[in-house]
Every structure is written in structure tokens, then in C-alpha cells.
Amino acid sequence: MSRKQLKRTLLMGAGCAVFLLAGIVYSLLYNDGRWVREMDLEEHVFSAKNIPMLAAGMLVALYAVYIAVVIYRKALKGLFTQKSLHQNYTRRVPPFLGVFGIFGLLGLSGFWTCHAHGIVSPFLLFALFGLFGLFFEGKLSHSLEDELFQQNKARADLKVYKTGFLLLVAVILLSRWRVLALHAEWCAIFLLIPVLLIVAFVLFQKRYLLCCYEKEE
């Protein structure tokens, strides 16, 4: 990781910590410490005052996913990138690795574990759907990263991030639906699953759009 990337990652982490601290303070002062102190989710009624703490928690979760993605990309780069005299080429990634995206279906096990044991962590596996994007990255394996490639990459990233942000806003707004608002556990699951699917969508769509733009040229 370059010094610039490390600095950006640390700043993002500091920002998440500030938002989380602000959410905790707000909850303790104005929301009776809900989502901070131990609480009974079955008797809890969702209200607008819960949003700051839930938003802060979601931001921290997204940051954790970002760190996981960075580590995953660095690991793949170390495994599949071969040293070359030319350093401005994309990494070598076998397209068949995209098949591992099927493991995203394991996220469905979260419905059983949540119902039987109250464990929601298996839902995190939904993010593995993003691995389907490795198929399209493999199609661009060892491609020249010239100026046009960088422009197409920036174009794809901007479009995908914009779509992901709009989807995230829509999910947050829908979480205030009355039926979900009356059941805090349902609301938490409703927020978690779409956020993870949005992460998978962003990971997949970035590679897919870049591949499409490059093939157009």
C-alpha cells in the first residue's frame, strides 16, 4: 500500500471513529442509550432517534468491508501478479476465479442462524457475490494501463459509486417503513442485507463496466 493510500485509509478510519463517537454521545444524551447499552430488541420500537447510531454503525461496517476488500486485493495481487519489465499493466487474474462468486449464496444460511440462534454474521457472506467480477477482471488481465484505460476506470468507478450511494440512500429511507419500524430486529436485518448486496454490486459492476468500456474502444 502506497503512502497516499495508507493516509487515505487512516483518515477514513478516523472519520468513522468520529461519527461513531458522535452517535454514541447522541444516543446517551437524547435516546436513553439505545444501541449503546444492552437492550431488548423484541420490545424495542424503532424511532427516528435511532438513525444517527444506526448510520454510524453502518458506516463502521462499510469501513470494515473496505479494509477487507483492500486486504483481499493485495493478497490477489501478490498471488497472481507476475513481475514484468513494464509496470503499467493490469495484474494477471485467471477469469475462472469469478466462479467463486457462487459462494455468496451461503449468505442465505443467515436466515436459519438468525431464526435458530439469533446469529446474523452469515449474512456477511452475501458480499462474496462481488467475486463474480473477477471473471471480467480476468478478461482484462495484463492489459496496458494507458491514459485511455485510466479514463475508462475513473468513468466506471464514478458511475458505480454514484449508483451504490443512491441505492444506499433508498435502503435507509425504506427502513423507516412503518412495518419495519415496529420491529427493530427486522429493521436491522433489512439494513444489513441490502448494504452487503450493494457492496457486492459495486465490486462486480466496477469490473464489468470497465471491461465493457475497454471492449468498446
N, C-alpha and C positions, 0 to 999 in steps of 0.2 A: 504494500500500500504506500502510495506516494505521500509526501508531507502535506500536500494540499488536501488529498482525500482524508488523511488522518485528522487534519484540523477541522474539516467539514463534519466528519463523523462525531468528533468530540463536541463541537458546537451544537450539533443536533441533539446529542445526549444531554448536554447542559440545558438546552431549551426544554426538552421533555421533563427533566427534573424540576425545572422552574414551574412548568404547567402543572405537574403532579403535586408539588408543594402548594401551589395556589388552590388547586382543587381540594386538597386535604383541609387547608385553612378555611376555605369557604364552607365545606361540609361541617366542620366542627363549630363554626360560628353561626351558620344560618340554616343548617339542615340536620341538627341533632346528631352529627357524626355518622350519618348513614353512609354506607360503603367504606367507612373507615373503621368503626367499631364493629364488633360481632353483632349480627342482626338475623332475624328470622325471615327468610325470603318468602315463605309461604304466607305470612301475614302482612308483608310489606306492600304498600300501594305506591305505584310509580307516580312521581310528580316532576314538574319542570325543574325543581331544585336539585334533582339527581343528575341532570345533564352535565354540569361542569365536572363532577367527579368521574362520571362515565366517559366523558370526552377525553379527560386526562388519562384515564386508564387505557382507552383505546389508542391514544397517541403513543403511550409507552409500549403497548403491544405491537403497534406498527413499527416502532423503532427496533424492537427485538427481532421482528421479522426481517427488517432491513439488515441488521447485523448478521443474521443467519444467512441471508442471501449473499452478502459480501463475502462471508467465510466460504460459502458453497462455491461461489465463482472463483475465488482464489484457489480453492482446492482443485477445481476442474482445470484451471489454468496450469497449475503445477503438474497435473496428471497427463494432460493431453496436448499441451503446447510444446512443440519441438523447437530447439534453438535454431535460428536461421541467421544468415548474414543480413537479412532485411528484417528490421524490427517493426516496420509499419504494415504488418499483415495480421489478419484476424487469427485467433487461436484455432488449433485443429481440434474439432469436436466430431466424433462419429455420429451421423444422423440417427442411428438406431437407438441412441440414448433417449430419444424422445418417447420411446415406448414406456419408460418408467413413469410417465405421467399417469398411467393407469392406476398407480398406487394412490392417487387422490381419492379413489373410491373407498379406501379404508376409512376416510372421514365419516362415512355413513355409520361406522361402528359407534360413533359418538352418541347416536340416538339411543342405542342399547345401554351403553355405560352410564349415560345421563339418567335414564329411567331406572336402571337397576341399582346403581351405586352413587349417583349424583356426581359422576366424574365427566367433565366436559373436554378434557385435554385431547382426546382422539379427534375432535373436530379440527384441530390444527393441521391434520393430515390433508384436509381439503386444499391447502396451499400447494401440495405436490402436483396438482393439475398443471401448474405452471411449467413443469418439466417437459410437457408436450412441445414447448417452444424450442427445445434442443434440436428437434428434427429440422427446423428451419435455420437454426444457427449452423447446423452441420452442413446445410446446403451452401452456406457462405464461408465454409471452412477455408482458411488460408487465402482469403481474398485481400486484395490490396486496399488498405485504408487511406485512399487518396482524399482530396478535398471534397469530391462529389459524394464519397461514402460517408464522410463526416456530416455533410449536409443532410443526407438521407436519414442518418442515425438521429440527428437532432430533430428532424421533422417527425420521425416516427415516435420518438420519446415524448415530444411535446403533445402530440395528438393523443397518445395513450394516457399520459398523466392527466391531461385535461378530462378525458372520459372517465378515468378512475376517480378523480375528485368529484365529478358530478354524480357518479354512482354512489359515492360515499355520503354526499350530502342528502341524496334521495333516501338512503337507508336510515340516516339519522332522523329525517323528517317522518318517515313511515313508522319509526319506533315509538312515536308519540300517539299512534293509533290507539283508540280507547281500549280495545280488547287486550292489546299488549301492555298498555299502561296499568291495567289492573293486576297483571301477573308479572312480577319483577323477574322471575326465572325465565319465563318465555321471552321477555324483552332482552335479557342478557344473551340468550341463545340466538335470538333473531339478529342481534347486532354482531355477534361473533362470527356466525357462519357466512353472512354476506361479505363481511370485511375480508375474511380469508379467501373467499371466491374472487373478490376484487383484486387481491394481491396476486392470485394465480392468473387472473385475466391480464393484469399488467405485465407479468413476467412472460406470458405466452405472446400477447399481442405485440410487444416491443420487437420480438424476433420475427414474428410473422410479417408485420408491416415493413420492417427493414428489408426482409427478403423480397417482398413484393416490389418495393421501390427500386431495389437493385436490379431486379429482373426487367423492370420497365425500361431502365436505361440500357 
